[in-house]
């Protein structure tokens, strides 16, 4: 990705929408706004933004449904926004395919940092240039082509899921704590909510095999070799 980053902001609250748009534009982003889920999906399909920033509670099509639809069509990074910090709401957004989430009200500098982090993750995933093909049982990772196969069949991963898998592949058999994964995959150097790790591990397991990534209770996760 190069040049001005294009953010699609889907938010039905006019005050929050306008304040967020102004804050992002001051930080150098190009921002397209939509007021409901249906308009947001149409804008996403026609404009192909670099990042989608979605409110959880939207009229017409809620943020979870919109995120699922985007994820079916594109690996574009998605960040969910919600005034509700209930773990169930957070997990719903992440399980729908979101790469990250922020809880309203949020500091604009935190939001900008989260946006830049998901973009960096996508860029790092695309920049992998190692010809090595790594195999763990029926799991096969082609680092140069960014292809993942299970039992010979291709598996579609989002950039965040791919970064997470590559962290495990780079340390096979080693226990990676949630804090380490937050720093390496999400750039949460100031600390972050471990639920984002847990949900993405669940999503990754669903794609590469439930038994491939082992939970080490009280510590973190490791890739079975």
N, C-alpha and C positions, 0 to 999 in steps of 0.2 A: 504494500500500500504506500502511496506517496501523495504529496500535496495535502490540501485541506481535507480533513476527515469529515465525512458526511454522517450525521446522526439523525435517525428517525425517532422523534419524540411523540409518543402516543399517550396523551393525558387529557382527561375530560374536565378537570378543574382549571378554569381559565387563569386564575391567579398563579397557581403553581406552574402551569404550562408556560405562561409568559415570562415568569421570573427565571425558570430553568432555561428557557430558550436564550434569554439575554445573557445569563451567566455562561452558557456554553459558547455563545457567539463571541463574548469578550475573551474567551480562552482560545479563540481561533478555529472553532468548529463551524462547519456549515450545518444548519439545522432545518429540517422539514418537520412540521407539526401536523398532527391529526387529533381529532377530538373524540373519536370512538374506535372500537376495534375493527369494524368493517372498513372505515376509511383508512385506518392504519395498514390493514392488509393490502388494500388497493395501492397505497403509496409505496409500500415495501416492494410489491411486484413491479411497479412501473419505474421506480427510482434506484433500486438495488443499493441501499445505503451501506456504509461500512459497519455501523452498529445500530441495533434497535434498542430503544429505551422505552419499556412498556410499563404502564400502571397496571396493578393487579386487578382493580375494580373498574371496568370499563363498560359503558353501555353498548348494546348491539352484539358485541363479541368480547367476552372478558379477556383479561391479559393472559390467563393460562391457556385458553383455547387459541388465542392469537399466537402465542409462543409455540404451541404444538404445530400449528399450521406453518409457521415460518421454518421451524426445525425440519419439517417434512420436505421443504422445498430448498433449503439453503443451510450452509454451515455458518452463516453470518452470526457474529457474536450478539447475544441477547442479554440485557440486564433488566431485571424486574424491579419495579418500585412499589412500595406498599406502605401505607400508614399503619398497617397491622403487623405487629412483630410476633404474632402467635406462631410458634414453631410449625403448626400445620400449614399455615399460609405460606411460610418460607419454603417448606419442603414441597408443597404443591407446585410452586413456581419453578423450583430447581428440577423436579421430576418431569416437568413439561418440556425441559430442554434448555432452560436458562443457564447461562454461564456464571451469573453472579446476581446479587440482589442488593438493594439499598433500602433502608427503612426511613420513611418520611416522619418528621422533617429532617433533611440532610444538609450538611454543609456542602456548598458547591465545589469546594476544593477536593472534598472526598469523592464526590461524583465524578469529577474530571479525572482524578487518579484512577478510579475504577474503570472508566472508559478507556483510558490510555493503557491500562494493564491488560484488558481483554484483547486490545488491538496488538499489543506486544506479543501476547501468547500466540495469537494467530500467525503473526510474522515469524516467530521463532519456529513454530511447527512447519511453516512453509519453507524455512531456510535450512532444514536438516539436509545434510549432504554427505551422508555416509552410505556407501554401497552395501554395507553389511546386511545380510538377512539373518535375523535372530529367530531361533525356534525354541519353544518351550512346549513339549508335547504336540498337540494339534494346533497350538497358537504360533503364527508366523508373522513376523514384523519386518517389512521391507522399508528400511529407513530412508533410502534415497527416493523411492517412489511414493513414500508415505502411504503404503498399502498395508493393511492388516487382514490376515486370513485366518479363519478357524476351520480346520478340517478341509482346507483347500478352497473354501468359499469366502469371497470378499466380505468384509465387515465395514460398514460406514460409521466413522467416528467423527464427532465434532472436534474442532481444534483444541478445545479444553480437554476433552476425553483423550485425544491423542497425546497431548503434553503429559497428562497424568500417566498414561500407559508407558510413555518413554521414560518417565522417572523410575517406574518399577523395572523396566527393561535394563536401565543403566545400573541398577543395584539389585540384581536378581538374588533372591534369598535373604536379602537384608530387610530389617524392619524399618519402615519409614514412618516417623511420627506425623501426626496431623499438622503440627507446627512446621515441620520440614516441607510437607506437601503444600501447605498454604503459602509458604515463601517461594518455593520453586515453581509452582503452577499458577498461583493467583497473585503473586507479588505482594502478599499481605505482610510486609515487613513490620508493620505496626501491630500485628495481631489481628486475627479474624475469627469469624464464627466457624467452628469445626463442622457444623451441619453441611456446609457447602462441600466439604471433603467427603463426608459420609454419603451424601446423595449421589455425588459423581462416581464414587466407587461402586455404589449399587448399580448405577447406569452402565458403568464399564463392565461389571460382572455379567449383566444381562446380555451383553454383546460378545464377550470373549470367553464366557464360562463362569458359572457361579463359584466353582471350586478353584479357579485359577488364582484369585487374589484372596489371601487368607487374612482374617482378622486376628491380631495379636492383642488380646484384651488388656486394656490399661496402657497400651503403647501406641499401636497404629496398625499398619497393614504391610504385607510383604507379598511378593510374587513367588508362587511356587515354581521351583525349577525341576 
